[in-house]
Amino acid sequence: MEGQTDQDDLKVKKIAVAVIVIFHLVGLLGFLIPAAQPYFIKLVPFHLLLMFAVIVFTYNADIKRLLLFVCGVFVCGFLVEVLGVHTGKIFGSYYYGNTLGYKIAAVPILMGINWVILIFSVGQMMKALKIRNSILASLLGALLLVIFDFFLEPVAMKFDYWQWDWHKIPFQNFIAWFIVSIILLKFYYALGLKQQHYIGVAMFLSQLIFFVVLYMTAGTNIFA
């Protein structure tokens, strides 16, 4: 019975990976085609919610630990964004556009969800790479997230996720991303969440490729 359960779980994970890859690929094509961009921009919140649902509903271990992780990262991630927007002291001076949907205190609620997706994905990826030291894994994971953010920022501005004052991305932003990511990743490892086959790696790499391609084509549309 246990072997059958493992096989069933593996099938679920493979289906989830297919969903992750297909939706990112379709989304990428939609963003690359100028005529389709307005429609796909409206779908961004639903895409984030779908990726969040994939993480939650495919998790096959202690759900209480997962919920604690989700709540902790959501609240911390959201609050640091609120402080960041209203003070300009954390990431720099910026404000959110309309792409990410409904806001509380000038910050889209989905930013909390976004932090959950990113921290879970990178945390899982470090486990897949067999990096067992939580401090080293947190440092490397945070570095990966800074690299991710480097490609994300110009794309986010172009599609009105958020805007930087004077349209300049401050170096302070990347330092803050690194520090916040380390803290949240340490929280992830402290909870001892179980590694999930393929999910984290597929989620992070799909997002990274999505933003790298859009970053590289930011000046030109290949379907224009």
One Martini backbone bead per residue (centre of mass of N, CA, C, O) as a GRO file, in nm:
protein
  224
    1MET     BB    1   0.057   0.063  -0.020
    2GLU     BB    2   0.296   0.258   0.003
    3GLY     BB    3   0.393   0.231  -0.290
    4GLN     BB    4   0.128   0.334  -0.417
    5THR     BB    5   0.132   0.612  -0.282
    6ASP     BB    6   0.397   0.705  -0.409
    7GLN     BB    7   0.301   0.681  -0.703
    8ASP     BB    8   0.065   0.879  -0.680
    9ASP     BB    9   0.234   1.122  -0.591
   10LEU     BB   10   0.413   1.131  -0.844
   11LYS     BB   11   0.185   1.188  -1.042
   12VAL     BB   12   0.098   1.455  -0.917
   13LYS     BB   13   0.369   1.598  -0.953
   14LYS     BB   14   0.382   1.575  -1.265
   15ILE     BB   15   0.124   1.735  -1.315
   16ALA     BB   16   0.218   1.992  -1.171
   17VAL     BB   17   0.460   2.048  -1.353
   18ALA     BB   18   0.297   2.078  -1.611
   19VAL     BB   19   0.135   2.321  -1.515
   20ILE     BB   20   0.370   2.510  -1.461
   21VAL     BB   21   0.499   2.508  -1.746
   22ILE     BB   22   0.253   2.575  -1.925
   23PHE     BB   23   0.166   2.847  -1.789
   24HIS     BB   24   0.438   2.990  -1.839
   25LEU     BB   25   0.447   2.957  -2.146
   26VAL     BB   26   0.181   3.093  -2.215
   27GLY     BB   27   0.244   3.358  -2.069
   28LEU     BB   28   0.493   3.431  -2.235
   29LEU     BB   29   0.354   3.450  -2.509
   30GLY     BB   30   0.149   3.669  -2.420
   31PHE     BB   31   0.376   3.886  -2.350
   32LEU     BB   32   0.513   3.881  -2.649
   33ILE     BB   33   0.228   3.962  -2.754
   34PRO     BB   34   0.094   4.263  -2.790
   35ALA     BB   35  -0.218   4.192  -2.826
   36ALA     BB   36  -0.214   4.003  -2.549
   37GLN     BB   37  -0.111   4.159  -2.299
   38PRO     BB   38  -0.371   4.282  -2.161
   39TYR     BB   39  -0.489   3.997  -2.090
   40PHE     BB   40  -0.243   3.874  -1.930
   41ILE     BB   41  -0.221   4.089  -1.711
   42LYS     BB   42  -0.504   4.014  -1.583
   43LEU     BB   43  -0.391   3.708  -1.507
   44VAL     BB   44  -0.172   3.726  -1.285
   45PRO     BB   45  -0.329   3.670  -1.016
   46PHE     BB   46  -0.426   3.383  -1.106
   47HIS     BB   47  -0.149   3.260  -1.142
   48LEU     BB   48  -0.050   3.289  -0.850
   49LEU     BB   49  -0.283   3.125  -0.724
   50LEU     BB   50  -0.220   2.862  -0.874
   51MET     BB   51   0.069   2.820  -0.764
   52PHE     BB   52  -0.019   2.810  -0.470
   53ALA     BB   53  -0.212   2.567  -0.500
   54VAL     BB   54   0.000   2.363  -0.588
   55ILE     BB   55   0.162   2.364  -0.327
   56VAL     BB   56  -0.066   2.289  -0.124
   57PHE     BB   57  -0.209   2.030  -0.283
   58THR     BB   58   0.086   1.863  -0.306
   59TYR     BB   59   0.127   1.835  -0.014
   60ASN     BB   60   0.248   1.525   0.184
   61ALA     BB   61   0.246   1.644   0.479
   62ASP     BB   62   0.253   1.849   0.733
   63ILE     BB   63   0.008   2.090   0.721
   64LYS     BB   64   0.071   2.268   0.968
   65ARG     BB   65   0.352   2.357   0.877
   66LEU     BB   66   0.266   2.483   0.613
   67LEU     BB   67   0.070   2.694   0.735
   68LEU     BB   68   0.283   2.834   0.904
   69PHE     BB   69   0.456   2.918   0.670
   70VAL     BB   70   0.247   3.079   0.512
   71CYS     BB   71   0.172   3.281   0.735
   72GLY     BB   72   0.455   3.388   0.804
   73VAL     BB   73   0.542   3.484   0.516
   74PHE     BB   74   0.301   3.654   0.447
   75VAL     BB   75   0.317   3.859   0.678
   76CYS     BB   76   0.614   3.944   0.648
   77GLY     BB   77   0.610   4.017   0.348
   78PHE     BB   78   0.381   4.227   0.362
   79LEU     BB   79   0.498   4.418   0.585
   80VAL     BB   80   0.763   4.491   0.437
   81GLU     BB   81   0.612   4.628   0.203
   82VAL     BB   82   0.466   4.844   0.362
   83LEU     BB   83   0.722   4.972   0.478
   84GLY     BB   84   0.857   5.025   0.206
   85VAL     BB   85   0.644   5.214   0.078
   86HIS     BB   86   0.611   5.425   0.335
   87THR     BB   87   0.944   5.484   0.372
   88GLY     BB   88   1.195   5.390   0.175
   89LYS     BB   89   1.412   5.212   0.370
   90ILE     BB   90   1.443   4.928   0.233
   91PHE     BB   91   1.423   4.931  -0.104
   92GLY     BB   92   1.294   5.207  -0.155
   93SER     BB   93   1.131   5.410  -0.390
   94TYR     BB   94   0.790   5.293  -0.422
   95TYR     BB   95   0.509   5.161  -0.626
   96TYR     BB   96   0.201   5.027  -0.698
   97GLY     BB   97   0.018   4.894  -0.929
   98ASN     BB   98  -0.253   4.702  -1.096
   99THR     BB   99  -0.168   4.404  -1.169
  100LEU     BB  100  -0.186   4.266  -0.857
  101GLY     BB  101  -0.427   4.416  -0.742
  102TYR     BB  102  -0.548   4.420  -0.447
  103LYS     BB  103  -0.523   4.660  -0.178
  104ILE     BB  104  -0.330   4.712   0.126
  105ALA     BB  105  -0.165   4.975   0.206
  106ALA     BB  106  -0.059   4.985  -0.110
  107VAL     BB  107  -0.062   4.657  -0.109
  108PRO     BB  108  -0.070   4.370  -0.249
  109ILE     BB  109  -0.174   4.071  -0.135
  110LEU     BB  110   0.005   3.898  -0.340
  111MET     BB  111   0.285   3.951  -0.212
  112GLY     BB  112   0.262   3.735   0.004
  113ILE     BB  113   0.233   3.500  -0.196
  114ASN     BB  114   0.498   3.546  -0.349
  115TRP     BB  115   0.685   3.485  -0.111
  116VAL     BB  116   0.593   3.196  -0.070
  117ILE     BB  117   0.672   3.085  -0.346
  118LEU     BB  118   0.975   3.161  -0.342
  119ILE     BB  119   1.067   3.028  -0.075
  120PHE     BB  120   0.972   2.744  -0.133
  121SER     BB  121   1.121   2.696  -0.400
  122VAL     BB  122   1.413   2.748  -0.297
  123GLY     BB  123   1.411   2.554  -0.059
  124GLN     BB  124   1.360   2.302  -0.237
  125MET     BB  125   1.609   2.337  -0.418
  126MET     BB  126   1.825   2.302  -0.198
  127LYS     BB  127   1.736   2.013  -0.129
  128ALA     BB  128   1.784   1.895  -0.416
  129LEU     BB  129   2.105   1.980  -0.380
  130LYS     BB  130   2.194   1.877  -0.085
  131ILE     BB  131   2.167   2.124   0.118
  132ARG     BB  132   2.187   2.095   0.473
  133ASN     BB  133   2.283   2.365   0.551
  134SER     BB  134   2.089   2.628   0.647
  135ILE     BB  135   2.280   2.867   0.610
  136LEU     BB  136   2.384   2.804   0.327
  137ALA     BB  137   2.105   2.775   0.194
  138SER     BB  138   2.010   3.065   0.259
  139LEU     BB  139   2.235   3.214   0.109
  140LEU     BB  140   2.196   3.083  -0.173
  141GLY     BB  141   1.895   3.143  -0.198
  142ALA     BB  142   1.919   3.452  -0.177
  143LEU     BB  143   2.100   3.485  -0.424
  144LEU     BB  144   1.895   3.373  -0.627
  145LEU     BB  145   1.679   3.595  -0.567
  146VAL     BB  146   1.850   3.831  -0.664
  147ILE     BB  147   1.880   3.734  -0.952
  148PHE     BB  148   1.581   3.725  -1.007
  149ASP     BB  149   1.529   4.031  -0.947
  150PHE     BB  150   1.703   4.149  -1.170
  151PHE     BB  151   1.497   4.046  -1.396
  152LEU     BB  152   1.223   4.147  -1.278
  153GLU     BB  153   1.220   4.462  -1.247
  154PRO     BB  154   1.189   4.567  -1.545
  155VAL     BB  155   0.930   4.403  -1.598
  156ALA     BB  156   0.756   4.518  -1.370
  157MET     BB  157   0.757   4.807  -1.483
  158LYS     BB  158   0.641   4.756  -1.768
  159PHE     BB  159   0.371   4.591  -1.626
  160ASP     BB  160   0.280   4.732  -1.349
  161TYR     BB  161   0.355   4.619  -1.070
  162TRP     BB  162   0.586   4.840  -1.037
  163GLN     BB  163   0.742   5.157  -0.924
  164TRP     BB  164   1.013   5.369  -0.957
  165ASP     BB  165   1.161   5.626  -0.866
  166TRP     BB  166   1.297   5.760  -1.152
  167HIS     BB  167   1.338   5.470  -1.284
  168LYS     BB  168   1.524   5.349  -1.044
  169ILE     BB  169   1.719   5.082  -0.929
  170PRO     BB  170   1.824   5.023  -0.626
  171PHE     BB  171   2.070   4.861  -0.453
  172GLN     BB  172   1.909   4.837  -0.189
  173ASN     BB  173   1.705   4.626  -0.293
  174PHE     BB  174   1.905   4.379  -0.305
  175ILE     BB  175   1.984   4.380  -0.010
  176ALA     BB  176   1.699   4.340   0.102
  177TRP     BB  177   1.636   4.076  -0.041
  178PHE     BB  178   1.861   3.916   0.094
  179ILE     BB  179   1.777   3.952   0.393
  180VAL     BB  180   1.481   3.860   0.378
  181SER     BB  181   1.542   3.580   0.256
  182ILE     BB  182   1.709   3.467   0.486
  183ILE     BB  183   1.493   3.483   0.706
  184LEU     BB  184   1.272   3.310   0.555
  185LEU     BB  185   1.453   3.058   0.512
  186LYS     BB  186   1.507   2.997   0.808
  187PHE     BB  187   1.211   2.943   0.867
  188TYR     BB  188   1.176   2.710   0.673
  189TYR     BB  189   1.398   2.524   0.811
  190ALA     BB  190   1.279   2.524   1.102
  191LEU     BB  191   1.016   2.351   1.007
  192GLY     BB  192   1.084   2.099   0.824
  193LEU     BB  193   1.009   2.067   0.536
  194LYS     BB  194   0.919   1.863   0.295
  195GLN     BB  195   1.024   1.721   0.025
  196GLN     BB  196   0.923   1.788  -0.316
  197HIS     BB  197   0.891   1.657  -0.603
  198TYR     BB  198   0.995   1.910  -0.842
  199ILE     BB  199   0.831   2.166  -0.763
  200GLY     BB  200   1.042   2.383  -0.683
  201VAL     BB  201   1.220   2.370  -0.936
  202ALA     BB  202   0.997   2.428  -1.145
  203MET     BB  203   0.902   2.697  -1.029
  204PHE     BB  204   1.166   2.861  -1.034
  205LEU     BB  205   1.262   2.811  -1.331
  206SER     BB  206   1.006   2.918  -1.468
  207GLN     BB  207   1.027   3.207  -1.357
  208LEU     BB  208   1.310   3.273  -1.450
  209ILE     BB  209   1.269   3.230  -1.754
  210PHE     BB  210   1.038   3.426  -1.788
  211PHE     BB  211   1.208   3.688  -1.701
  212VAL     BB  212   1.452   3.659  -1.883
  213VAL     BB  213   1.306   3.678  -2.155
  214LEU     BB  214   1.167   3.953  -2.098
  215TYR     BB  215   1.429   4.105  -2.047
  216MET     BB  216   1.556   4.047  -2.339
  217THR     BB  217   1.265   4.170  -2.478
  218ALA     BB  218   1.199   4.464  -2.374
  219GLY     BB  219   1.272   4.631  -2.639
  220THR     BB  220   1.144   4.380  -2.797
  221ASN     BB  221   0.907   4.222  -3.014
  222ILE     BB  222   0.901   3.920  -3.177
  223PHE     BB  223   0.578   3.973  -3.281
  224ALA     BB  224   0.575   4.271  -3.421
   0.00000   0.00000   0.00000
